[in-house]
């Protein structure tokens, strides 16, 4: 804005003199909008013509523009820029003038301060408008989600009201259950014993006859012997389990009673059946055990468990019998018997093989919480089956002279020297095998006439002389060539030690000679 050099910095705007009143209408026609109008407010400059004041865009510093661009609360800062009153705004304009004069700026007055403040307000308004439009865009995107959530909340509220209504109905009904139960328990029992049908078919299909015959079910007449009760229950449970998909509960009950005699049958028909409501076969078994197993039966049963002997060939049968005795003791879940349980320790003490005990110990240490009786029995069965079968190779099969032939032919036996085969400095790893080879070498020196009529003692299955295997003989052994080499070597050593009197061993030392096995 133009200003004379003699104007003071503090001079403000002054009204037009009287010859040009402010409120008088303009004598000239309206200027088009493309041209700027001249303000009626002019600067009073001493010694010069008054200069009109006009609004101009002066801009704001870059630092302020960056601050406005990063502003997170443009609406609040816009209100602070406008101030709360015109008086405060006037003070803010004067503060700008003073700051500009201190910065050695020229042409600074209230008009330039207003221009600067308007530019600042415009920049802040643009920032506030941009933020408002951004918020409106985001709000429009979220309105769909809000509407969906409102619909879901309305549905859930409807379901909640229905659930509360149903809960109130249930509570009102359940409030009287206690009274109804009291009345029902105090009232006399209104039931009559179940009358079984006149005929229950317990015919066993023919395809099950062979299986049931394998474990014959004995007749039970009532006994105080635990062994008798156990035998009957074990056979009965096998029969019922075999006919699981053939018989229903009435047929199972009738089938069981058909094998009762004497006092046991009388008890089942007159005592148990007439006084039992909703009879089941499981209930019959429970009542049978309560009636025929004495209260002190656990003493006898525990002693029986301790006397049982676990053998390798019958481990599964042993487990079955062990489990059956525990069922008589009312122990059906063997997983509940931990390592500290009495029956677990009884079973563990049956294991004598150190290899199995070591394997079970390692399994127990690697199992959180330790083993239980069910796992112990299953693991023992697997380990027993995995043990190698012992071979009877400690005593090699040897051929001795026939004493009876020596008595019948004293001249022949006296004319020959007895040859003793002895090999010193033998290695321990070949002790058993070398003993077998020596026996074969010695038998090769004996003439067939001396061994005729001799009947050897049966010492078990025939084994291969080379590898001691029972699944093949020497003639089929892969290592038979090495074996015959060792036999020929031993034979040569025996002949050398026996001298001339021990000759006549023959030439049958090869694989196709007289030493076949």
Secondary structure, DSSP 8 states (H G I E B T S, - for coil): ----TT--TT--EE---GGG-SSS--SS----TTS----S-EE--TTS--EE---------HHHHHHHHT-S-HHHHHHHHH-SSHHHHHHHHHHHHHHHHHTT-SS-SHHHHHHHHHHHHHHHHHHHHHHHHHHHHHHHHHHHHHHHHHHHHHHHHHHHHHHHHHHHHHHHHHTTHHHHHHHHHHS----------S-------GGGHHHHHHS----B---S-HHHHHHHHHHHHHHHHHTTTT--HHHHHHHHHTTB-HHHHHIIIIIIHHH-SS--HHHHHHHHHHHHS-TTHHHHHHHHHHH----GGGHHHHHHHHHHHHHHTT---GGG-BTTSHHHHHHHTT---HHHHHHHHHHHHTSTT--BHHHHHHHHHHHHHHS------SS-------HHHHHH-HHHHHHS--------S--GGGHHHHHHHHHHHHHHHS-HHHHTT------SS---TTT--SSS-GGG-TTHHHHHHHHHHHHHHHHHHHGGGG----S--STTSS---
